[in-house]
Amino acid sequence: MLNRFAVRGIIWRQYLDWAVINLPFFLYPILQLYWTLFFFFFAAPARRSISANLSIVLPESSRAMNYLRAFRILHNYAWTITDGAIYKLIKEEFSYEIVGANWLDQLGAAQGAIVLTAHMGNYDLGAALFAEKFNRELRMVRAPEPDQQSAQHISASLEKSGEGAVKIDYNTAGAMLSFDLLNALRRGEIVSIQGDRVEGEVAEIPAQMFGMRLRLPTGPFVLAQVAGVPIYPLFIVRAGYRIYQIIVREPINVLRSGPNRDADLTLAVENWCKVLERQIADHWDQWFAFAPGVLLDEKKQ
């Protein structure tokens, strides 16, 4: 019963859905500010994780300033989940600008591809908009939610906002999920994976970003290599009131140049880290890295 009231419990998402349906839009900013303050003080582990990551991303910033920036990140998160609920429940229109339109068109026409994104901006809304724009199904792989009811709610929400074109897989199915995704790619489908941190019992590969060690999931890169499909770095960031920016970067091809498979994987991971580091530096206020230990300071190990 108490799990419903945990930070990632179902009660908060149910409350948000109720508010979107029943309250006038001009109350949304007031409620978002209130709940941001609430979680800023009561979700202390998330606040500390954000501040720790900011100290690496913005090394010249003071600790006090990073706490203020942590509040800004949580406030942006409140806006993005509210926008997602608005799109799902009342189908309000959102405007968006595309950066890298030629690569987005390539992705929309691709016969099998991996979208690699991050816990940044409104990736759930982005999935629904992509499915609508290109009239294509998209399979999203997510880390498991600690609360089963929350997982069911999120899955139902994404599938509803994508009008059935967005399918959710949780990476709890082990090797069977990997084979399923591989077959989907070989059938020409598009698979979306968040690739900025390791969550759960998944294979990982060491990397480096902002001069610090980083652990990333190996799965997206192995899948791309075995299936022979490109990886498209894609991010959707909030640019204003119901305005978003869809950013697509040059695709990453995971080569199979010879017997040294690991070297080809490492090169692809390095290319992804360059893209991700630039994206986080430009939009640190929308990187929702609430889990501890995303960036590992060598000096503290």
Beta strands, then each sheet from edge to edge (+ up, - down):
strand 1: 95-99
strand 2: 113-117
strand 3: 138-142
strand 4: 166-170
strand 5: 190-194
strand 6: 204-209
strand 7: 212-217
strand 8: 231-240
strand 9: 243-248
strand 10: 295-296
sheet 1: 1+ 9+ 8- 2- 5- 3- 4-
sheet 2: 6+ 7- 10+
end
